[in-house]
């Protein structure tokens, strides 16, 4: 995978470099050839080439008898190009001249004309071109000198074998360019793909759940690595929470199964006794056994109801039946109901509230369940001498505080108090339940848009604060 990825980048870079070199060479050669063949200037916007200017001067040449000349338009063209002209007859005799330097001869031999054309025979700033004009069956030649220090013409003789050498040299240069492209491309590809390989390896580890890598955040992929590390951290936390929840769930299933066996065994035992024809029970005994069966059945029913309600709240599969509720009356009634229970009739529970009623939009049945669960925890998880206070405060926000002076909760347990399936160490054999009471209370309060908080210190009691906005 490592070399495959690097090879693709490297092949792409070499291919691009090769295509750029070849296309640039072809375009340059084609441009030069087209411009040269058509005698066009090499740069856009540049004046017509000297050869074109010289050739076009033939239209301004005139011949009258033995006298030759050039029109006024031709003279203007010569002046604009800073050029001079000499018109020659067939024997090389000068028939006419305009703006020519004084040192030029009046007659030229063919060799002198060739020398004048091939080399700078006038001065270093003048380049001479040769043209021809046919008038009345006469063929007149003319020399045009253009004074321009930037204009040069070089006549070279080339052996065709040198083209082969030039071609070989070009191939060598091209090969060197490819080698350079390979080296640079390899270094660039390695620099570019190495972080990607690290990233791919990290993703593979996450996908296979082998590890949760922490990658070094640097280079051009720094932002990608930062998000990768964030994803890795969140997946690690999620996996840790999942494992923790799985352990708690397994422990809860074991505990709840054990807790259910006792009431089921009682129900089964008393039911078998009542149906056995060998036993003869009095009416008082039948009612006593029926009461036990009912009590054990109610316990199982409550556990199942807690589990069902917790699942529905967690999956948001629950619609609140909000109504205008007198929260003061609701709390007072729950406290009275708990005290009316024979099991808790001797407990010390106080209710504190202002003289005015506090009205809230609540699901009365669910909110009553919250207060009952919290009061139940405060009573059953502490000694019989525990003092419990329920207070109600109203203002911009409504606060319900249920506090006690009991055993309190240790810090490590306080962090898990709202976890599903968690039952603290204060839970004795007589207080076993579903382990969902606090989680249900939190879900109901949050469904109403409120918050619930537990403050506690071991040996100094606990306080549960419910805030309704």
N, C-alpha and C positions, 0 to 999 in steps of 0.2 A: 504493500500500500504506500510506503514511504517513497520508494523509487518511482512508482507509477504516477503519483501526484507530482513529484519533482520533474519527471520526464515530460509530462504534459505541458507544464509551464515552460520548460526548456525548449521543447519542440515548437511551441507557439512563438517564443521570442525569436528563435533562429529563423523560422519561416517568415515572420514579419520583417526582420532585418534583411533577409535575402530578397524578398519581394520589393522592399523599398529601394535597395541598391540597384536591382535590375530595372525597375520601372524608372528610376531617376536617370540611369544611364541611357535607356531607350528614348526617353522624352528629351534629354539633352541633345543626343545625336540627331534625332528627328527634327528638333527645333533648328539646330545649326544647318542641317541639310536643306530644309524647306526655305529658310531665310537666304541661304547662299544661292540656291537655284533660282529663286525669284528675285534675287538682288534686293532684298528688303533689309531695312535696318534691324539690328539684333535686339535693340531695346524698344519697347512700345513708346511711342511719342517722339522717337528719335527722327531726325531729318532723313530724307531719302539717301540711299547709299551713294558714295562717289561714282560708282560705275553707272548707276541709274541716272544720276545728274549729267554725267558725261554723255551718255547715250541720248538723252533727251535734248541736248544742245544742238543736235543735227537739224532740228526743225527751225532753228534761228539762223542757220548759215545761208548766205545768199551768194550768187555768182552772176556777174554781168560782164559778158565778154571775157576779158583777161583779168578783170578785177573781182575780188571776193570780199565779203564783209559779213557782218552779223547785225541782226536787228536790234532795235532799242530794248525790246523785251529780253533778248539774249544778254545784252550788256547789263541789264538790271539783275538778271540771274547770276551773272559772274560777280557782280559787286556784292550781292547778298551772300554768296558763298566764299568771298575773298579769294577769287580765282582769276586767272588770266588765260588767254587762248592764243594759239598760233595756228593759222590755216595753211596747209601745204598742198602743193599740186602733186601730180603723179611722180615728178622727178625729185621731190623733197624740197623744192623752193618755197620759201615763205611768201604767200600771197597777201596775207592779212594778219595782223596781230593787235591785241588789245590788253592793256594793263600788264604787259609782259616785262620781266626784269631786263635791264639794259644789257646784261652780259650774254643773253641768249643769241645763238647764231642765226643767220638769215637763210641758211640752207642745211639740210640734214641728209646724211646718208642713212640707209636702212639700219646699219649697225648702230649709228648714233641714236636713232629713234628707239631701238630696242634697249640700248643702254639707258636712255632717258626714262623709259617705262619701268625697267627692272630695278634701277637704283636711283637714289636721290642725287641727281647730278646738278641741281640748281642750288639748294641750300637745305639745311637740316630740317626746316619746318615745312617744306613744300613736297608734296607728292604729286607725280605726273601721271595722267591717264591719257589713253589714246582713243580717238573716235573716228568715225568715217561718215561722210555724207555724199550721196549720189545726186548730182544736178546736171540735167541736160547731157546725159550719157558720160558725164565726167565723174570720177571718183576722187573726191578730195579728202585728205586726212587732216586731222587737227589734234593738237596737243593741248591738254587742259591741265594747268598746275593749280592745285588747291593748297593754300597756305593754312595749315592747321597743325600745331605742335602735337596734338593728341592723335592725329591720323597717321597710321603706318600701314605699309603693305610689304609683305615678305614673300619672296618667290623662293620656293625650296624644291629640291630634286629628291625624290624618294625612290628607293629601291623597294619593289613589292615584297621582298623578303623581310623588310623591316616591319611590314604589317603583321607577319607571323610572330615576329619577336614582340611586337606591341600586344598582340592577342595573348601570347603566353604571359607577358607581364601583367595584363589585365586579369587573366585567370589566377595568377599568383596573388595579386592584390585581393581579388574576390575571395580566394581561399583564406587569406589572412583575415579578411573581414569576418568570414564565417567562424574562424577559430576564436577571434576576439569576441564575437557574438556568443559563442558557446561558453567561453569563460565568464563573461559578464552575465550572461543568462543563467548560468549555473549558480553563480554567487547570489544573483537576484532571486532566483527560484528557491534556493535554499533558505534565504532570508525570509521569503514570502511564505513558503510552505511549511517550514519547521513549526511555527506557532499553530498552523492549521492542523498539523499532525498531532501536536499536543492536545489541541482542542478536541479532535476526533477521538483520541484516546480517552480523554476525560468523559466525553459523551458515551463512549462504549462502556466505560466503567459504571456510569450511572444507569445505562440501559440494562446491563447485566447484574446490577446491584452488587458489584464486587467491592466498590469503595466509593467514598464521597470526596473527590479530589479538590485540592485548593491550588489553583494555578497562579503563577506569577503574573501580576497585572502590569504589563509593559508593552512597548512597541505599538504598531499601528492597530493591533487588535485589542488594545487595553480595555476599551469599552465592552467588547465581547467577553473577555476574560472576567471582568467585573460581574457581568450578568450571569456568567457561567458559575462563578463562585457563589453568587447569591442563590441561584437555583440549587446548587449542590448543598448549601447550608440549609435551605428550606426543606429539601427532600430528606436530609439527615434528621432535621427536627421532626418532620412528619413521620419518618420511619420510627424514630425514638418514641414519639407519642403513640404511634400505632402499636408498637410492641408493649409499651406500658399499659395501654388500654386493653390489649389482648390478655396480658397477664392478670390485670384487674378483673376482666370479664371471666377468665377461667376460674380465678379465685372466687369471684362472686357466684358463678354457676355451682362451684363445689359447695360454697357455704349455703346458698339458697336451697340446693338439693338436700343438703343435710338438715336444714331447718324445716323443710317441707316433709321430710320423712317422719318426724315426730308426730305432727298433727295427723298425718295420713295414717300412721300406725294406730293412733288413738281412735280415729274414726273407724278404721277397719276392725279394730279389736272390739269396740263397743257394738258395732253393727253385727258382728258375728255372734256376740253374746246374746243380743236381743232376738236374733232369729233362731237361736239354738233351742229346740224343743225340750232339751234336758234341763234347761234353767227356767225357774219360775220367779219373776221379778215383781216386786210390789209397784204400785202406781208411782210412788215417790221415787223409787230407784229408776224407773223408766224416764221420768221427767228429768232426773239428775243426769242420766246418761245422754239424753237428747240435748240437754243444755251444753254438755261437754262437746258433743258432736257439732252443734251449732257454732260454738266458740271457735273450734278448730277450723271449721269450714270458712268462717268469717275471716280468719287469719289468712288462709290460702287465697280467698277472694281478694283481700286487700293487696296481697303481694302481686297477684295477676293484674289488678287494676293499676297499681303503681307502674308496672312494666309497660302496660298498654298506653297509659297516659304519657310516660316518659318518651316512648317511641313516637307518639303523635306530636308532642311538643318539639322534639328534636327534628323531625321531618317537616315541621311547619304545617302539618296536616290538621290544623285546629283553628276554628273560627271563634273568637271571643264573643260572648254574649254580653256586651257592655250595656250597663244600665246606670242610672243615677242612684248611687248607693250612699247611705249614711254610714261613713267609715267608723264614726264613734260608736254607733250602735252595734255595728258588725264586730268590732274588737271586744266590746263589753259582752256580747252574747257568746263569743268563743270562749272567753275567760270563764263565764258562768257554766258553759257546757263542760269544760274540763274539770271544774271544781265539783260539778254534779256527778261526775264519774266516781263510783265508789273507790276505784283504785287510787284516785288522787284527791279525795275529799279532804284529807288532812294536810295537803300541801299549802304553802304560803304564796299566794299569787295576788299581786296588787295591780290595779288598773288606774292610770293617771291620764287625764285629758282635760282640756279647757271646758268652760261652760257652754260654748257654742258647738253646734254640730258641724262636722267636716264632711262635705259632700264631694264625691269623686265618681267618675265614670269608670266602673269596674265590672268584671265578670264575677258576680258575688260568690258563686259556688267555688270557682277556682281560687279566688283570693282567700276565702274562708279556709280552703285546704292549706294554703301557705301558712297562715297564722297558726292553724291547729298543728301542723308539722313542726313548726318552730317551738311552740309551747310544749309539745310532746317531748321534743329533744331536751329542752331545758329541764323538764320534770324527771323523765325516766333515766337520764344519763348522769344524774347527780344524786346525792344523798337525800333522805326524806326531810332534812332540816334546811334544804336549799330555799333561798328567798328569791322569787321571780317577780320582776316588775315589767309591766307593759305600758308604755307611754306613747302619746300621740301629740305631735307638734304640727301646727299649720302656719302657713305664711306664703311666700312665693313658691315654696315647694312643701310637700307634706312628708313628714318623717315619722316612721313607726320604729320604736326601739324596744327590743325584748332583751333584757339583761338579767343575769343571775350572778350569785356569789358562790357558785359551785366549784367544781374541780378545774375548770378551764380546759384549754386545748393546747397541746404542745405545738411549737412553730412548724415542725415538719408535717404534722397532721393538718395544720391550718391551711397550708398550701393546697391540700388535696380535698378540702372539706366539700367542695362542690362537684368533685369528680363522680361520674356515674359508677355504681357498683362498689363505692368505697364506704367502709364502715370502720370508724375509729376504734382505738383501743379501749375507750370508755364504754363500749357496747358489751354488756354482759350477757350471760345466757338467757336472762329473762327479758332482754330488750332487743332480741334479734328481729330484723325486719328485712325489707327488700334492699336496703342500701341505696335507694333512689330518692329518698325524701328531700335532701338538700338540693340535689340536681333538679328535681321537679319544682321546688320553690324558686330557684334561680330562673328557670325557664319561664315560669308563669309571670314573675315580676318583670323580666325583660320583655316578655310579650306585651305587657302593659306600658312599655316605654320607660320603666323605672330601673333602679339599681339596687342590689343587695350586697351587703358587706358584713363580714364577721370579724370582730375584734376580740382577741382573747389572750390570756396569759396563764400558763399552767399554775394552778393553785390559787388564782385570784378571780376566777369567774370569766364569763363571756358576755358579749353584747352583739346582737344582730340588728343591723340598721337597714331599714328599707326606705328608699327615697323615691317618691312619686312626683313627677314633674307635671 
